[in-house]
């Protein structure tokens, strides 16, 4: 089963797993409206394993499902509503460091829903602030389907892969990349929507249009993926707050699943033993050599390089994309030092 203890798992990930076990106990009651279908979870995860990876040294190899991915997919596809056996979770928030197959995981999810859900007239969208960003996930899905068409005569007959769209003749479904810079997003009727790098979205426009368009769907899924960002007043960070409140139990939303992989409060980011909390597949992607190289650059160059390492490689939210005083220096500075610095800033800015 899924690991709850140990130094390799962060607090938010542990809470997500604990929520699963708590819900399993609740599901034994006839009053609890959800149940866990292990067979359904296994069906989707088995499908992922016959798909092929799209990039790098692992390209064209079958997917080696990582433990964190197995848990993630099991939650999405295993939990169902007792009333109609449809998916329980309608909204998913995944926050994880770069190079942990975040986009590939999203693309595989989109492809699985495209092939296995059998939703008639399904509309699956990959959405981002720009069409180029939206195409990153869509392009990965396209390559996955290209491989599937070669491996399966049934998929080859059913799926048409075009330059800017993917169609299923069997269910009259489509998969298309969209962006906030499109002329209009009105009229969408999404079955599944992947919202990529949500931290970069200046507002909730794309997300709201997607969610309000899902009213006619039997088992809609809004899948939000991101790494940490710099704006703690952004829509992404506000959603993150809600996600953490649900994990902690201070808020309730039975249809919202979240998995956040980051360091815990009080962890020393200089200690590489903590990095696995933000990088659950470290040693594969990202490699240890890559992480250590990025850390060395952050230490040597400081400033923006340090902030980038913390934010993108350790999934730690920061309040600025640049830093002029390292955190440890600021925190250790005596009060008189801080007062003198503030006075200097006032004088400098006002030309006194």
N, C-alpha and C positions, 0 to 999 in steps of 0.2 A: 504494500500500500504506500501511500504518500508520506514522505518524511516530515515530521513535525519538529524534531529537536536537532541540535547540533550547531556548530559555528558556521556551517556553510549556507545557512538560510537566514534571511533577514526577517525582521518582525512583521512587516506587511505581508510577505509571502507566507509566513507561518500562520498569520491570522486568516488568510484565504483558505489554507488547508484545514484549519480548525473549523472554519465555517462549514466546509463540506461535511466533516464528521458530525458536527452539531446538527446539521440538516438531515443527515441520515437517521439520527435518533428521532428527530421530529417527524420524519416521514412514516414512522411506524404508527403514528396516530392517524385515525381516519379524518381528523379535522385539518391536518396539514395538507395543503392542496398540491404538493409536489412529490415526486418520487425519482429515484436514481435508477436508470436503465443501463446496466453494465454492458449488455449485449449491443445496444445502440452505440455506446461510446466505443466499444471494440470495433464495430463495423467501420466507423469513420476513421479511427486510428489505423486500422489495417489498410484502408484505402490510401492514407498518407504514405504508408510504407512502400506501396507499389509505384508511387510517383517518383519522379527523378528531380534531382537538384539542378539549379540553373547556372551557377557561376563558380569561378575559381577552380581549385584543384579537385573539388568534389562534383563538378558539373557532370551530368548524365548518370551519376550514381544514384541508386535508390535512397530514399530519405531514411536516415538513421534517426529515428524519433528520440529526442532528448527527454530526460525525465520531466523537465519543466514543461515541455510541449505536450507530453502525454497527459499531465495533470490539466493543463490549459484546455486541450481538446476534449478531455473527459468531462470537464465541467460544462462546456458549451453544448456538447452533443449528448451527454448522458442524462442531464437533469431535464425532466419533463413535467408537464401539468397532468394531474390525475384526470381532470375532466375530459380532455380530448387527446392526450398523449403528444401534444405539440411541445416545442422547445420552451423551457422555462425562461431562459435568459434572452432578453430582447436587446440588451445593451451590454457591451464589453469594453472595458478600459484596460489596455496593456501598456505599461510603462517599463522600459528596459533599456539598458545601455546599447550603444551601437555595436555592430558586428556580432550580435547574438541571434542572427537569422530572424529578426523582427519582421522584415518585409516578406521574406520567404514564407514564414509562418502564416502571415495574412493572406498571401497569394494561394497557399495550399488550402486554407480555409475557404476562400472564395471558390476555388475549383471544386472542392468537395461538395459545397452547397449547390454549385452549378450542375454537378453530375448526379449526386445522390439524393438531393432533396425532392426531386421530381415535382417541383413547383411549376404549374402551368403558367407560361408567360412571365417567368421570373425576370426581373431586372436587377442585375448585380453591377454596382458601381464602385470604382476606386476613385476617391475624391481627395483633393488637396487644394492648397492655395493657388497653384498654377497647374496647367495641364501637363507640363514636363514632370512635375513631382507626382502627379496622379498616375502618370504612365509608368513610373518605376515599379509599382506593385502590379499594375496591369500587364506590363511587359513580362514580369516574372510568371504571372498566371498563363500568359500566352505560350511561353517556353514549356511550362509544365504540361500544357494541353498538347503542344506539338509532340512531345515525347509520348504522351498517352495515346495519341492518334497512331503513332508508329507501333506501339506495344499492343493496342487493342483494336481489332477490326470493328467492334461495336461502337467504341468512342469515335473512331475514324469516320464511320458512317453518319454518326449523330451530330458531330461538332464541326463547324466551319470556322476556321481561324483566318481573319482578314487583317489588313494593315492597321485598322483603327477600331475594330470591333470583333467580338466573338459571338457566334450564334449556335444555338442547339435546335436542330430541326425536329427533334423528338418532342420537346416541350415548348417550342417557340419562345425560347429564352435568349437573353443577350447579356453580355458583359462589356461595359464601356467605361473609359476614364472620363471624369468630369472635373471641373475646377470652378473656383469662385470668380475667375475672370471670364467665364463663359457669359454669353449675352443673357441667358436666363436659365435657372434651374427649376423653374416652375413646371409642373406637369409630370414630374418624376413619380414613379410608383415602385419604389425599391423593395426588393425582397431581402437583399443583403447589400450593405454599403460599408466599404473600408475607408475610414477617414485617416489619412496618413499625416504624420508629424503634426499632431494637433497643437503642439506648443507654438508653432509658427502662425497659427490662424489668428488674425487680429480681432475677430468677432465670432459669434456663433451662427452666422448666416448659413453656411453650407450645412452644418449639423442640423439646424432647425428645419431647413427645407427638406432634408432627407427624412428626419423623424416624422414630420407632419405628413409626408407622402406615403407612409407605411400603413395607414389605417385599414386598407383593404387586404393586407397580407395575413396569412394564417400563422406564420412563424417567422416574423421579421427579425433581422439581426443587424444592429449597428455596431461595427467593430472599430474602435478608436485605438490607434497605435501612436506612440510617441517616445522620444527620449526627453529628458529634462530640458528646461529652457531657462530664460533669464527674467521673465516677467511674472511676478507672483500676483499680479492683478489681472492676468490673462484669463480667458474662458477655460483654457486647459487647466490652469492651476486651481481655478474654482471647482472644476469637475473633480480634480484630484482630491481636494478637500472633502467633497461629498463622498468620494470613494473610500477614503480613509475613515470617515465617520461611519459608513456602513460596515466596514471591516471591524471597527472597534465596538459596534453595537449601539452607538449613540443615535444613529439614524437607521431607518428600515427601508429597504427596497429589494423585494424578493426577485425582481427581474433584472437586476444590475449586478454583473459579475466583474470583479477587478483583480488584477495581479500586478503588483508593483515590486520591482527588483531594484533595491538601492541599499546603501549603507544605513546602518542604524544610527540614531542620535548617540553621540559619544564615541563612535568608531573613529580611529585614526586613519585618514585616507592615505597616509604614507605607508601603512602596513599592508603589504600585498596579500596577507592572509584574509583581509576583509573584502578584497575585490570580487570574490566569487559571489557575494551577496547581490551585486549589481550585474554580474556576468555569470549566469548559471551554467553556461557551457564553456567557460574559460579553459584553455588548453586545447580546444578544438577550433572554435572561432568565438572570440578572438584568441590568438595564440599567446602564450606567456611572453614570447619574444616581442610581439607587437605591444603588449601592455607595458612591459618594462621599458621599451624604447620610448613610448609616449610619456611615461612617467619621468624618465630621464630628461626628456625635452622640456617637460613642465617645470622641473626643478631648476634646470640650467637657464631657461629663458624667462621664467616667472610670468607675471602679467597675464596677457591673454592666453598664453599656452597653458598656464596653470588652471585658469578658469575653464578652458575647453576640455582639459583632461577630467576635471571634476564633474563637469556637466555632461559631456558626451560619453566618456569612458567609465564613469562611476555613477552616472544617473543622479547627480546631486543638483538640485535647483539652486541657482545663485541669483543674486539681485542685479548683477551687471555682467555684460559680456567682456568687460575688461576690469582689471584690478590694479591699483597703484600702490596698495599696501597689503602685504600678505596677511591673512587672518590671524596667524599666530603672533605676528609682530604687533598688530593692532590690539589684540586682546591682552598682550603682556605689557603694553605701554602704560606707564604711570599716569594718573589723572592730570598732573601738571603738564605732561607731554601732550596729552590730548587737548587740553585747554589752549596751550600755545599753538598747536596746529590749527585749531578752529579759528583763533585770533588771526593767524597768518592768512588763512583763506579769506576772512572778511576784509582784511587790509588789501590783499592782492586783487580781489574781485571789485572792490570799490575805489581802488586807486588812491587810498589814503596815504 
